[in-house]
Amino acid sequence: MSSVAAFYGDNAALYDRIATLPPVGRWRARAVAALDLDPGDTVVEMGCGTGANLPYLRTAVGPSGRVVGVDLTGPLLERARDRIAREGWTNVHAVRGDATVPPVAAADGLLATFVVGLLADPAAAVGDWCDVVAATGGGRLALVDATASSHPTGRLLNPAFRAFVAAGAPSSSPGDVVRALAPGSDLDAPLRERVGASRRALAARATDRRYETMGVGFVGVLSGTV
Ligand SMILES: C[S@@+](CC[C@H](N)C(=O)[O-])C[C@H]1O[C@@H](n2cnc3c(N)ncnc32)[C@H](O)[C@@H]1O
């Protein structure tokens, strides 16, 4: 089992509580809106975790569409499957797979929220995801990620953000969380670089690009048509 799967598997219940907080739900709704999905579309979510985006995606494509969530962490997928079963959705699927080897060949839309920072080569993954969307003749892809804020209020909270990033990193130690709070800490640099690489990869392939920030500048949604 990878360190990512072990980390998220061990923390599935806590992760689900954070992932479904109402303000986070509002970010999810806006990200799904950026996909411009139509009823009947097929949409794929890479790294779907506990399925917190699935209700928004299911609403967007309706009963005649199809939603496929992909994740490599078993305990998170179980929660996503419980959610699907509870709702009685027959057109929503949570499948175990590696987002860097897309198990779906074609989709009208593709979403990845808070995932690219965990990938060794996010630009390559985004290139493959663009191919999935391009295979239908064109659709939209949206990437949602958190990075340090440049918003006047958000900047005050950047040390807390860095500590949160350190606490949520599969490879971090308690000492990293303390160091992240120190002035001038750059412990979020790997996350920033991966998110930057993923956004550049999408921007290079997409037209009709839209970027918006939420959560006092911590959360960015980049979407585009491929
Ligand atoms: C921070 S969580 C985000 C989950 C979900 N997208 C959300 O917004 O709540 C990151 C997720 O990415 C998944 N993940 C990381 N690397 C992956 C990969 N290579 N393939 C599939 N899933 C992956 C993890 O298992 C975890 O569920």
The ligand as an SDF file (V2000), in Angstrom:
LIG
                    3D

 27 29  0  0  0  0  0  0  0  0999 V2000
   -6.9560   15.3740    0.0120 C   0  0  0  0  0  0  0  0  0  0  0  0
   -7.8370   13.9770   -0.5390 S   0  0  0  0  0  0  0  0  0  0  0  0
   -9.1020   14.7210   -1.5560 C   0  0  0  0  0  0  0  0  0  0  0  0
  -10.2920   13.8350   -1.7300 C   0  0  0  0  0  0  0  0  0  0  0  0
  -11.4550   14.4650   -2.5090 C   0  0  0  0  0  0  0  0  0  0  0  0
  -11.0510   14.8430   -3.8310 N   0  0  0  0  0  0  0  0  0  0  0  0
  -12.0220   15.6410   -1.7660 C   0  0  0  0  0  0  0  0  0  0  0  0
  -12.0060   16.7520   -2.2940 O   0  0  0  0  0  0  0  0  0  0  0  0
  -12.5080   15.4530   -0.6500 O   0  0  0  0  0  0  0  0  0  0  0  0
   -6.7590   13.3120   -1.7460 C   0  0  0  0  0  0  0  0  0  0  0  0
   -7.3080   12.0530   -2.3660 C   0  0  0  0  0  0  0  0  0  0  0  0
   -6.5060   11.7040   -3.4910 O   0  0  0  0  0  0  0  0  0  0  0  0
   -6.3860   10.2980   -3.5080 C   0  0  0  0  0  0  0  0  0  0  0  0
   -5.2230    9.9780   -4.3270 N   0  0  0  0  0  0  0  0  0  0  0  0
   -3.9530   10.3880   -4.1580 C   0  0  0  0  0  0  0  0  0  0  0  0
   -3.1650    9.9170   -5.1370 N   0  0  0  0  0  0  0  0  0  0  0  0
   -3.9850    9.1940   -5.9520 C   0  0  0  0  0  0  0  0  0  0  0  0
   -3.7890    8.4570   -7.1530 C   0  0  0  0  0  0  0  0  0  0  0  0
   -2.5780    8.3600   -7.7180 N   0  0  0  0  0  0  0  0  0  0  0  0
   -4.8410    7.8530   -7.7090 N   0  0  0  0  0  0  0  0  0  0  0  0
   -6.0780    7.9270   -7.1520 C   0  0  0  0  0  0  0  0  0  0  0  0
   -6.3250    8.6160   -6.0240 N   0  0  0  0  0  0  0  0  0  0  0  0
   -5.2970    9.2460   -5.4360 C   0  0  0  0  0  0  0  0  0  0  0  0
   -6.2670    9.9260   -2.0360 C   0  0  0  0  0  0  0  0  0  0  0  0
   -6.5370    8.5740   -1.8040 O   0  0  0  0  0  0  0  0  0  0  0  0
   -7.3030   10.8520   -1.4290 C   0  0  0  0  0  0  0  0  0  0  0  0
   -8.5700   10.2820   -1.4810 O   0  0  0  0  0  0  0  0  0  0  0  0
  1  2  1  0
  2  3  1  0
  2 10  1  0
  3  4  1  0
  4  5  1  0
  5  6  1  0
  5  7  1  0
  7  8  2  0
  7  9  1  0
 10 11  1  0
 11 12  1  0
 11 26  1  0
 12 13  1  0
 13 14  1  0
 13 24  1  0
 14 15  1  0
 14 23  1  0
 15 16  2  0
 16 17  1  0
 17 18  1  0
 17 23  2  0
 18 19  1  0
 18 20  2  0
 20 21  1  0
 21 22  2  0
 22 23  1  0
 24 25  1  0
 24 26  1  0
 26 27  1  0
M  CHG  2   2   1   9  -1
M  END
$$$$
